[in-house]
Protein backbone atom coordinates (compact mmCIF):
# COMPACT_ATOMS: atom_id res chain seq x y z
CA UNK A 1 0.00 0.00 0.00
CA UNK A 2 1.34 3.41 -0.93
CA UNK A 3 2.18 5.69 1.95
CA UNK A 4 0.08 8.84 2.27
CA UNK A 5 1.87 11.98 3.36
CA UNK A 6 0.52 13.40 6.60
CA UNK A 7 2.52 16.61 6.31
CA UNK A 8 0.22 19.60 6.67
CA UNK A 9 0.28 22.08 3.80
CA UNK A 10 0.61 25.66 5.05
CA UNK A 11 -0.21 28.77 3.03
CA UNK A 12 0.86 32.34 3.64
CA UNK A 13 -1.20 35.53 3.49
CA UNK A 14 -1.00 35.63 -0.31
CA UNK A 15 -2.15 32.02 -0.69
CA UNK A 16 1.31 30.73 -1.61
CA UNK A 17 2.38 27.33 -0.33
CA UNK A 18 4.99 27.67 2.38
CA UNK A 19 8.14 25.63 1.72
CA UNK A 20 11.51 25.31 3.41
CA UNK A 21 14.28 27.75 2.46
CA UNK A 22 16.37 24.84 1.16
CA UNK A 23 13.57 23.70 -1.12
CA UNK A 24 12.92 27.20 -2.43
CA UNK A 25 16.58 27.99 -3.07
CA UNK A 26 18.04 24.63 -4.05
CA UNK A 27 15.41 22.03 -4.90
CA UNK A 28 12.40 23.67 -6.55
CA UNK A 29 12.34 23.44 -10.37
CA UNK A 30 13.35 26.67 -12.09
CA UNK A 31 12.48 28.21 -15.44
CA UNK A 32 14.37 30.84 -17.39
CA UNK A 33 13.09 34.43 -17.51
CA UNK A 34 14.56 37.55 -19.09
CA UNK A 35 14.45 40.51 -16.72
CA UNK A 36 16.21 43.48 -15.17
CA UNK A 37 17.77 43.52 -11.74
CA UNK A 38 14.86 45.62 -10.49
CA UNK A 39 12.42 43.00 -11.73
CA UNK A 40 14.50 40.33 -10.00
CA UNK A 41 13.98 42.25 -6.74
CA UNK A 42 10.23 42.07 -7.30
CA UNK A 43 10.35 38.33 -7.97
CA UNK A 44 12.41 37.68 -4.85
CA UNK A 45 10.12 39.74 -2.63
CA UNK A 46 7.13 37.97 -4.17
CA UNK A 47 8.44 34.65 -2.82
CA UNK A 48 9.56 35.93 0.59
CA UNK A 49 6.32 36.39 2.59
CA UNK A 50 7.19 40.04 3.25
CA UNK A 51 5.13 41.86 5.86
CA UNK A 52 6.12 45.47 5.22
CA UNK A 53 8.01 47.72 2.84
CA UNK A 54 8.44 51.49 2.92
CA UNK A 55 9.80 53.27 -0.14
CA UNK A 56 11.15 56.57 -1.38
CA UNK A 57 12.14 57.24 -5.00
CA UNK A 58 15.78 57.78 -5.94
CA UNK A 59 17.49 56.72 -9.16
CA UNK A 60 18.28 53.92 -9.99
CA UNK A 61 16.23 52.05 -7.37
CA UNK A 62 12.91 53.80 -8.01
CA UNK A 63 11.70 51.03 -10.31
CA UNK A 64 12.39 48.36 -7.70
CA UNK A 65 10.45 50.34 -5.09
CA UNK A 66 7.58 50.77 -7.54
CA UNK A 67 7.49 47.06 -8.34
CA UNK A 68 7.33 46.18 -4.65
CA UNK A 69 4.34 48.50 -4.50
CA UNK A 70 2.71 46.45 -7.23
CA UNK A 71 3.19 43.37 -5.07
CA UNK A 72 1.30 45.13 -2.27
CA UNK A 73 -1.59 45.78 -4.64
CA UNK A 74 -1.52 42.09 -5.62
CA UNK A 75 -1.56 40.97 -1.98
CA UNK A 76 2.00 39.67 -1.69
CA UNK A 77 3.19 42.40 0.72
CA UNK A 78 1.27 43.20 3.89
CA UNK A 79 1.97 46.93 4.34
CA UNK A 80 3.41 49.37 1.82
CA UNK A 81 3.66 53.15 1.79
CA UNK A 82 5.99 55.96 0.76
CA UNK A 83 8.07 57.71 3.38
CA UNK A 84 8.73 61.44 3.47
CA UNK A 85 12.48 60.98 2.97
CA UNK A 86 15.13 58.28 2.98
CA UNK A 87 15.73 58.96 6.66
CA UNK A 88 12.02 58.61 7.29
CA UNK A 89 11.87 55.34 5.33
CA UNK A 90 14.58 53.68 7.39
CA UNK A 91 13.08 54.96 10.65
CA UNK A 92 9.57 53.82 9.75
CA UNK A 93 10.82 50.44 8.63
CA UNK A 94 12.58 50.06 11.97
CA UNK A 95 9.24 50.57 13.70
CA UNK A 96 7.66 47.89 11.54
CA UNK A 97 10.49 45.46 12.32
CA UNK A 98 10.39 46.16 16.05
CA UNK A 99 6.71 45.25 15.94
CA UNK A 100 7.60 41.86 14.46
CA UNK A 101 7.35 42.39 10.69
CA UNK A 102 9.59 40.97 7.95
CA UNK A 103 10.75 44.14 6.20
CA UNK A 104 12.62 45.18 3.08
CA UNK A 105 13.35 48.46 1.34
CA UNK A 106 15.62 49.88 -1.34
CA UNK A 107 17.79 52.95 -1.77
CA UNK A 108 20.70 54.38 -3.75
CA UNK A 109 23.61 56.79 -3.41
CA UNK A 110 22.75 60.01 -1.56
CA UNK A 111 19.70 58.31 -0.05
CA UNK A 112 22.08 55.97 1.77
CA UNK A 113 23.95 58.87 3.31
CA UNK A 114 20.81 60.75 4.26
CA UNK A 115 19.59 57.67 6.11
CA UNK A 116 22.98 56.77 7.59
CA UNK A 117 22.12 57.26 11.26
CA UNK A 118 19.51 54.53 11.00
CA UNK A 119 21.84 51.71 10.01
CA UNK A 120 23.80 51.52 13.28
CA UNK A 121 20.42 51.89 15.02
CA UNK A 122 19.08 48.94 13.02
CA UNK A 123 22.09 46.90 14.14
CA UNK A 124 21.87 48.03 17.76
CA UNK A 125 18.19 47.10 17.99
CA UNK A 126 18.94 43.73 16.34
CA UNK A 127 16.22 43.96 13.71
CA UNK A 128 16.67 41.68 10.66
CA UNK A 129 15.64 44.32 8.11
CA UNK A 130 16.94 43.88 4.57
CA UNK A 131 18.07 46.85 2.47
CA UNK A 132 18.69 46.40 -1.25
CA UNK A 133 21.28 49.04 -2.10
CA UNK A 134 21.61 49.87 -5.80
CA UNK A 135 24.94 51.69 -5.64
CA UNK A 136 25.41 54.98 -7.48
CA UNK A 137 27.49 58.15 -7.25
CA UNK A 138 27.26 60.35 -4.17
CA UNK A 139 29.61 63.18 -5.15
CA UNK A 140 29.06 66.64 -6.58
CA UNK A 141 28.73 67.53 -9.38
CA UNK A 142 25.55 65.47 -9.34
CA UNK A 143 25.87 61.98 -10.76
CA UNK A 144 23.35 59.18 -10.96
CA UNK A 145 25.85 56.82 -12.55
CA UNK A 146 27.23 53.57 -11.05
CA UNK A 147 29.83 54.07 -8.33
CA UNK A 148 30.03 52.07 -5.07
CA UNK A 149 31.85 54.59 -2.86
CA UNK A 150 28.82 54.60 -0.55
CA UNK A 151 29.57 51.02 0.50
CA UNK A 152 32.71 52.24 2.28
CA UNK A 153 30.50 54.29 4.62
CA UNK A 154 28.46 51.20 5.55
CA UNK A 155 31.28 48.79 6.41
CA UNK A 156 31.30 49.53 10.13
CA UNK A 157 27.62 50.13 10.84
CA UNK A 158 27.09 46.67 12.35
CA UNK A 159 25.08 45.42 9.37
CA UNK A 160 25.85 42.35 7.31
CA UNK A 161 26.83 43.29 3.75
CA UNK A 162 26.48 40.99 0.75
CA UNK A 163 27.36 41.93 -2.82
CA UNK A 164 25.50 40.58 -5.87
CA UNK A 165 27.27 40.25 -9.22
CA UNK A 166 24.16 39.99 -11.38
CA UNK A 167 20.36 39.71 -11.32
CA UNK A 168 20.49 35.99 -10.50
CA UNK A 169 22.71 36.66 -7.50
CA UNK A 170 20.39 39.45 -6.43
CA UNK A 171 17.29 37.25 -6.58
CA UNK A 172 18.89 34.42 -4.60
CA UNK A 173 20.58 36.72 -2.09
CA UNK A 174 17.36 38.52 -1.16
CA UNK A 175 15.62 35.26 -0.33
CA UNK A 176 18.65 33.82 1.44
CA UNK A 177 19.15 37.13 3.23
CA UNK A 178 15.86 36.92 5.09
CA UNK A 179 16.68 33.38 6.20
CA UNK A 180 20.15 34.24 7.52
CA UNK A 181 19.28 37.60 9.07
CA UNK A 182 16.38 36.08 11.00
CA UNK A 183 18.37 33.26 12.60
CA UNK A 184 18.04 33.75 16.38
CA UNK A 185 21.81 33.71 16.88
CA UNK A 186 22.31 36.28 14.10
CA UNK A 187 19.33 38.65 13.94
CA UNK A 188 21.04 41.72 12.54
CA UNK A 189 20.20 43.76 9.43
CA UNK A 190 21.46 42.88 5.97
CA UNK A 191 22.47 45.26 3.20
CA UNK A 192 22.41 43.49 -0.16
CA UNK A 193 24.41 45.58 -2.63
CA UNK A 194 24.18 45.58 -6.41
CA UNK A 195 25.70 47.98 -8.90
CA UNK A 196 23.11 50.46 -10.13
CA UNK A 197 22.28 50.51 -13.86
CA UNK A 198 24.87 47.84 -14.68
CA UNK A 199 22.52 45.35 -13.00
CA UNK A 200 19.37 47.22 -11.97
CA UNK A 201 18.47 48.25 -15.53
CA UNK A 202 20.14 45.52 -17.59
CA UNK A 203 18.12 42.53 -18.77
CA UNK A 204 19.57 39.07 -18.41
CA UNK A 205 18.49 35.48 -17.96
CA UNK A 206 17.34 34.64 -14.43
CA UNK A 207 16.26 31.19 -13.29
CA UNK A 208 13.17 31.45 -11.08
CA UNK A 209 11.30 28.86 -9.00
CA UNK A 210 7.47 28.82 -9.23
CA UNK A 211 5.73 31.88 -7.82
CA UNK A 212 3.12 29.86 -5.94
CA UNK A 213 5.64 28.89 -3.25
CA UNK A 214 7.27 31.11 -0.65
CA UNK A 215 9.43 31.28 2.47
CA UNK A 216 7.84 30.52 5.82
CA UNK A 217 6.55 33.74 7.44
CA UNK A 218 8.80 35.44 9.96
CA UNK A 219 8.32 34.37 13.57
CA UNK A 220 9.36 37.37 15.71
CA UNK A 221 8.96 35.40 18.93
CA UNK A 222 12.11 33.47 18.10
CA UNK A 223 14.09 36.72 18.04
CA UNK A 224 16.72 37.47 20.72
CA UNK A 225 14.95 40.81 21.33
CA UNK A 226 11.26 40.96 22.31
CA UNK A 227 8.85 42.52 19.86
CA UNK A 228 6.67 45.50 20.69
CA UNK A 229 3.18 44.25 21.45
CA UNK A 230 0.56 44.59 24.14
CA UNK A 231 2.91 42.90 26.63
CA UNK A 232 6.09 44.84 25.93
CA UNK A 233 6.43 48.62 26.33
CA UNK A 234 7.75 50.46 23.24
CA UNK A 235 10.56 52.06 25.22
CA UNK A 236 12.25 48.76 25.97
CA UNK A 237 15.60 49.90 24.58
CA UNK A 238 15.87 52.87 26.92
CA UNK A 239 13.78 51.98 29.93
CA UNK A 240 16.56 50.40 31.98
CA UNK A 241 18.01 52.93 34.46
CA UNK A 242 21.66 52.04 33.89
CA UNK A 243 21.41 53.05 30.24
CA UNK A 244 20.28 56.54 31.23
CA UNK A 245 23.14 57.19 33.64
CA UNK A 246 26.68 58.26 32.84
CA UNK A 247 28.49 55.62 34.80
CA UNK A 248 30.75 52.68 34.19
CA UNK A 249 27.89 50.19 33.87
CA UNK A 250 26.36 52.26 31.12
CA UNK A 251 29.65 52.50 29.24
CA UNK A 252 30.31 48.78 29.60
CA UNK A 253 26.80 47.91 28.49
CA UNK A 254 27.01 49.96 25.32
CA UNK A 255 30.49 48.76 24.49
CA UNK A 256 29.70 45.08 25.06
CA UNK A 257 26.52 45.37 22.99
CA UNK A 258 28.46 46.73 20.02
CA UNK A 259 30.80 43.77 20.29
CA UNK A 260 27.80 41.44 20.49
CA UNK A 261 26.32 42.90 17.29
CA UNK A 262 29.58 42.26 15.46
CA UNK A 263 29.80 38.79 16.98
CA UNK A 264 26.35 38.12 15.53
CA UNK A 265 27.70 38.97 12.07
CA UNK A 266 30.45 36.43 12.62
CA UNK A 267 27.85 33.85 13.64
CA UNK A 268 26.16 34.35 10.28
CA UNK A 269 29.11 32.73 8.46
CA UNK A 270 27.92 29.10 8.41
CA UNK A 271 24.40 30.11 7.40
CA UNK A 272 25.62 32.41 4.64
CA UNK A 273 28.07 29.74 3.48
CA UNK A 274 25.19 27.29 3.14
CA UNK A 275 22.54 29.48 1.53
CA UNK A 276 24.96 31.30 -0.79
CA UNK A 277 26.81 28.09 -1.70
CA UNK A 278 30.01 29.54 -0.30
CA UNK A 279 31.19 33.01 0.67
CA UNK A 280 33.36 33.28 -2.44
CA UNK A 281 33.34 31.96 -5.99
CA UNK A 282 36.50 31.10 -7.94
CA UNK A 283 36.73 31.37 -11.73
CA UNK A 284 39.73 30.46 -13.87
CA UNK A 285 42.93 28.48 -13.36
CA UNK A 286 43.09 27.23 -9.73
CA UNK A 287 46.90 27.44 -9.75
CA UNK A 288 47.14 30.87 -11.36
CA UNK A 289 49.64 33.35 -9.96
CA UNK A 290 47.62 36.32 -11.22
CA UNK A 291 44.46 36.71 -9.12
CA UNK A 292 41.67 39.26 -9.25
CA UNK A 293 39.78 39.85 -6.01
CA UNK A 294 36.54 41.65 -6.76
CA UNK A 295 32.81 41.89 -6.14
CA UNK A 296 29.81 42.88 -8.19
CA UNK A 297 30.29 44.11 -11.76
CA UNK A 298 34.05 44.29 -11.26
CA UNK A 299 34.03 40.53 -10.73
CA UNK A 300 32.02 40.01 -13.91
CA UNK A 301 34.43 42.12 -15.95
CA UNK A 302 37.42 40.38 -14.37
CA UNK A 303 36.06 37.02 -15.54
CA UNK A 304 36.09 38.34 -19.10
CA UNK A 305 39.63 39.63 -18.55
CA UNK A 306 40.72 36.11 -17.56
CA UNK A 307 39.56 34.85 -20.95
CA UNK A 308 41.44 37.61 -22.76
CA UNK A 309 44.60 36.95 -20.75
CA UNK A 310 44.53 33.36 -21.98
CA UNK A 311 45.12 34.77 -25.48
CA UNK A 312 48.23 36.42 -24.08
CA UNK A 313 49.40 33.13 -22.64
CA UNK A 314 48.79 34.27 -19.07
CA UNK A 315 46.91 32.18 -16.54
CA UNK A 316 44.69 34.09 -14.14
CA UNK A 317 41.66 33.59 -11.93
CA UNK A 318 38.96 35.60 -10.19
CA UNK A 319 38.04 35.36 -6.53
CA UNK A 320 34.56 36.85 -6.33
CA UNK A 321 33.54 37.93 -2.84
CA UNK A 322 29.86 37.33 -2.12
CA UNK A 323 29.99 38.76 1.38
CA UNK A 324 31.88 41.78 2.70
CA UNK A 325 30.50 41.57 6.24
CA UNK A 326 31.34 38.95 7.33
CA UNK A 327 34.54 39.18 5.32
CA UNK A 328 35.55 35.74 3.94
CA UNK A 329 39.03 35.80 5.46
CA UNK A 330 39.97 32.13 5.44
CA UNK A 331 38.42 31.55 2.03
CA UNK A 332 40.39 34.45 0.58
CA UNK A 333 43.64 33.26 2.13
CA UNK A 334 43.18 29.78 0.69
CA UNK A 335 42.09 31.09 -2.73
CA UNK A 336 45.17 33.33 -3.04
CA UNK A 337 47.80 30.96 -1.61
CA UNK A 338 49.50 30.59 -5.02
CA UNK A 339 49.15 34.23 -6.01
CA UNK A 340 52.17 36.37 -6.79
CA UNK A 341 50.14 39.40 -7.85
CA UNK A 342 46.65 40.26 -6.60
CA UNK A 343 44.67 42.90 -8.49
CA UNK A 344 41.66 44.55 -6.86
CA UNK A 345 39.54 46.26 -9.54
CA UNK A 346 36.88 48.61 -8.16
CA UNK A 347 34.14 51.04 -9.15
CA UNK A 348 35.09 53.81 -6.70
CA UNK A 349 37.83 56.35 -6.18
CA UNK A 350 39.01 55.39 -2.67
CA UNK A 351 39.65 51.67 -3.08
CA UNK A 352 37.72 50.46 -0.05
CA UNK A 353 37.92 46.83 -1.13
CA UNK A 354 41.69 47.06 -1.62
CA UNK A 355 41.95 48.31 1.96
CA UNK A 356 39.89 45.34 3.15
CA UNK A 357 42.01 42.87 1.19
CA UNK A 358 45.25 44.36 2.52
CA UNK A 359 43.85 44.31 6.04
CA UNK A 360 42.98 40.64 6.00
CA UNK A 361 45.97 39.43 4.00
CA UNK A 362 48.46 41.40 6.09
CA UNK A 363 51.40 39.10 6.90
CA UNK A 364 49.46 36.16 5.46
CA UNK A 365 50.45 36.51 1.82
CA UNK A 366 53.66 37.23 -0.04
CA UNK A 367 51.74 38.47 -3.06
CA UNK A 368 51.87 42.05 -4.29
CA UNK A 369 48.45 43.65 -3.83
CA UNK A 370 47.65 46.22 -6.50
CA UNK A 371 44.54 48.37 -6.30
CA UNK A 372 43.94 48.71 -9.99
CA UNK A 373 42.17 49.31 -12.26
CA UNK A 374 39.92 51.70 -10.43
CA UNK A 375 37.20 53.73 -12.14
CA UNK A 376 34.62 56.07 -10.64
CA UNK A 377 31.82 58.50 -11.35
CA UNK A 378 29.99 56.15 -13.68
CA UNK A 379 32.87 55.09 -15.91
CA UNK A 380 32.80 51.57 -17.27
CA UNK A 381 35.57 49.02 -16.78
CA UNK A 382 35.96 47.07 -20.03
CA UNK A 383 37.87 43.81 -19.60
CA UNK A 384 40.48 45.17 -22.02
CA UNK A 385 41.30 47.88 -19.48
CA UNK A 386 41.87 45.25 -16.81
CA UNK A 387 44.10 43.23 -19.16
CA UNK A 388 46.20 46.27 -20.01
CA UNK A 389 46.82 46.94 -16.33
CA UNK A 390 47.98 43.36 -15.84
CA UNK A 391 50.29 43.45 -18.84
CA UNK A 392 51.73 46.79 -17.74
CA UNK A 393 52.53 45.45 -14.26
CA UNK A 394 54.07 42.31 -15.77
CA UNK A 395 56.14 44.38 -18.20
CA UNK A 396 54.60 42.68 -21.22
CA UNK A 397 53.51 44.21 -24.51
CA UNK A 398 49.91 44.03 -25.63
CA UNK A 399 49.51 41.47 -28.42
CA UNK A 400 45.82 41.07 -29.09
CA UNK A 401 44.08 43.49 -26.77
CA UNK A 402 43.36 46.89 -28.30
N, C-alpha and C positions, 0 to 999 in steps of 0.2 A: 504494500500500500504506500502510495506517495505521501511524503510528509507535507503537512500544511503549515505554512509559516504563521506563527502567533505574534509576530512583531507588529506592534501598533503603528499605523501610518499617522504621522503628525503633519499638520498643515500650518503655515504661518498666516499672518494677517491678510496677505495678498492671495491666499489660496494655493501657494506653491508647496510642494511636498518638501518637508524638511529632511535633509540628508546630512551625513557626517562630512566634516571638512575634507577628509581624505578622499571620500567618494567624489565630492564636487570637484576637487582639484586634480585628482590623479586617476580616478577610475571611470567616471562618467564619459560616455561617448561624446566626441566633439565633431563639429562641422565647421568648415571654413567660411569665413565672412570677410568682406572687404570694407574696412572702416577706418576712421581717424582715431587718434588717441583720445580725443574728447568723447567719441562714441563708445570707445572701450571703457571709459569711466562709467558711462551710463549702464552698460551691460554688466559691469562688475557690481555696481550698486544694486541693480535689479535683482541680483542673485544673493544679496547679502543681508536680507531681512533688516534693513535700516529703519530706525525709529525716527530720526530727526536729521534735518540738514538745513543750515542757514547759509544764504549766499549773498554775494555782493559782486557786481560786475567789474572785472578788470582784464584787459587783454593780456595773454591769450586764453585765459581760463573761462571767459564769459560763456562760451558755448557749453562747456561741461556743466557749469552751474545751471544753465537753462535746461539742459537735458535731464538733470536730476529733478528739476521742477516738473518736467513732463512725467517722470515716474511718480511723483506725488499725485498728479492728476489721475494717473492710471491706478493708483492704490498701492504702489510698491513701497512708498515711503510714508511714514506715519505723519510727520509734521514737517512743513517746509514754508519758509518765508524769507524775505529779503531784509538784511540788516541795514542800519543807517550808515555804516562804514565798515572797513575791514576790522577795526578794533572792536566795533560793536558785534560783528559776526562771531569773532572768536570768544568774546565774553558771553554772548547769548548761548553759543554752543556749549560752553562750559556749564552753564546752568542746566541745559538739557541733560548733559552727561552726569552731573551730580545727582540728578533726579532719577538716574538709572536707564538712560536711553543710549542705544547704539547710534553714534553720530559720525558724520563725515561732512567736510566742506572742502572748498578749493580756493586757491588764491595764486597770485603771481607778483613778482618783482616788488614795486613800492608798497603793495598791499601787505606783503610779508613784514616789511619794516614798520609800517604803521601799526600792525597788530603785535609787534614783537614782545611787549610786556606780557601778553597772555601765554606765550609758550612755556616760559619757566613756571607760570602759575598752573598751567595744565599739568606739567610734570609734578609739581609740588602737591597738587590735589589728587594725583594718581588716577586721572581719568583717561580711559583708553580711546580718546578721540583720534580719528584719522584725518589728516590734512593732505590733500593732493596738491602739491606745489608744482605748477608749470613755470619753470624758471625763465626769467627774462631780465633785461637790463634794469638797473636801479639808479644809474648815474644821470646827471645833467651833462650836456643837453639831452632832452627827453628821448628815450629809446624804448621801443616795445619789442626789440629784437632779442633772440636767444642769447643768454649770458647767465651763468650760474653763480655769480659772485655772492648772491644773497644766501646761498647755502653756507658760506663761511660764517655768517652771523648766527646760524642756527646750531652749529656743532656742539655748543656747550650749554644748551638750554635745558638739558635733561630729557629730551625727546629721542626716541629711536629715529633713525634716518635710513631709509632704503632708497636706492636709485634705480629706476627702470631704464633699460636701453631702448625699448620699443613699445608699441601698443600691446603686444602679447604679454610682455613683462608687466606692464601697467595693469592690465586686467587681472592677471594672476596675483600680483602683489597686493592689490586692494583687498581681494578676498582673503588671502593669507594674512594680511595685516590685521584684520579684525580678530582673527583666531589667535594670533600671537599676542597682540596687545591686551586681549581680555583674559589671558591666562592669569589665575590668581597670584602666582609668584612673579608676574611681570607687571601688568596693569599700569602701564605708562603710555603716553600718547605716541603716535607714529606719524612721521612726516614722510610721505612717499613722493619722491622727486622725479620729475620727467622734464626733459628739455622742451621749452615752449616752441611752438611752430614746427620745429624739426620732427616732433612726435605728435603734438596736440592737433595739428592741422594736416598731417600727412596721412594718406590712406595706405593701408597695407593689409596683408592677410592676417587674420586673427582666428584662432581655433577656439570656439565657444561650446561649452556644455549646454544642454537644453535649458530653456528659460522657465520651465515649470518646476525646477528644483532650486533649493536655496539653503543657505547656512541656517543652523539652529538659531533661534532668537537669543539675544543677549540676556544672561541671567545676572542682574546686578547684585544679587544677594550672595554670590560667590566672590565678590570683590573684597580686597583687603581693607577698603574704606567703606563705611556704611553709606547707603544712599539717603538722600533727603526724602522723607515721607512723613506720614502722620506721627511716627514714633521718634523721629530724629530731628532735632532743631536745625534750621538752616545754618546757624552760626557755628557749626561743629568744629570748624577749622580754627576758630579764634576764641572759643568759649573757655578754654582751659586757662586758669590764672597765670601759670608760669610763662605762657607765651606772651602775655601782656606786660610782663615785668622785665626791666633791664637788669638781669642778673645772670649768674653763670649757668643756671639750669636752662634759661631761655636760649643762651648762646649755644650750649651743648645740644639742645633739642634741635634747633635749626640746622646746625652743622651736621649732626648725625643723620637728619632726614635727607639732606642733600646727598650724602654718601649712599643712603639707602635707595634713593631714586636711581642713582647711577649703577648701584648693584643690581637693581631690577633690570636695567638694560643688559647687563652682563648675563643675567639669568635667561634672557630671551634667546641666547645663542642656539641652544639645542632645538628650540621650536622653530626658529628662523631657518636653521640648517635643514630641518625636515621639510617644512612647507615651501621653501624656496629651492629645494634640491641642491643645497650647498650655498655657502655665503659668497663663493666666487665661482667663476666659470673660466676655464682655460681653452684657448683656441690657438692652434698652430703646432709647431714642433715642440714636444715636451722637453727636449734637451737643448733648446735654443739658448744662445748666450745673449741675444738681443730680446728684451722683454718690454712690452708696453703695459703699464698699469693704468687703468682708466675706468671710467664709469659713464653710463649714459651714451649719448651720441658719439663722444670721443672714443668709446670702446668699439662702436660700430665702424667708425672710420678707420680705427687701428686694425681691425680685422681685414679690411680691404687693403690696407698698407702691407700686411703680412703677405698677401697674395702677390702684390707688386714686387716686394722684396725677393720673392722666390725667383722672379725673372732676372734679378741682379745676382743670383747665386747666394743670397743671404738668408739664413734660417732665423726666423723670429716667431714670437708667440705673444698673445694678449692674455693678460690676467684681468678679467672684468670683475670689478667689485660690485656685488649686489647690495651690500649693506655698508654704511659708513659709521653708523652707531647702532649696534656694536661694530667696531672695526675688526675685520677678519685677520687678526695678527698672525696666528699660527699658519693659517692657510696661505697668507701672502709670503711668509718666510719659506714655507715648503715649495711654493710655486716659483720662487725666484732663486732657489739654491744654486742653480747652474748659471745664473745671469752674471755677465760681466758689465753690461750697460743696461740700465733701466730708464726708459723714457716715460714721462708722465704728461701726456697731452691733455690740455684743459680748455674749456670755454669760459675763461675769466682772466682778469689781469693780475691777480695776486698770487695765483698758484696755491690755493688752499689744499688741494689734494697732494701736491708735491710735499708740502709741509707735513701732512699726515703720514705719507710714505716714509719720509726721512725720520720722523719721530719714532715710528714703530720698527724701522729697519736699522736704527742706530746701533752700531757695534754688533749687528747680527748679519751683516752682509758686506762683502768686499766689493760689491758692484758699484760703479759710478751711477749716481742718480741724477738725471738731467731733466729739468722741468721745461720740456719743450716738445712739440710746438705748443704755443699758447696764443689763442685768439680771443677777442673780446668785442663787446659792443654790437654783436649780431653777425660778425664775420663767420664765414664757413671755414671748415677745416678739411679740404679735399685730401684724400689719402696720398696724393702725389706730394703734398706739402709735408706730410709726415715722413714719407720716404726720403725726400731731399734732406730733411734734418738728420736722419739716420746716416745717410751717405756722407754728409758733411762732417759729422762727428767721427765717422770711421775713416775719413780721408780718402774716400773713393769718388770717382767721377760718375756722373749720371749716364747710364747707357740707354735705357729705354724710357725713363720717366721724363716727361716734358714739363 
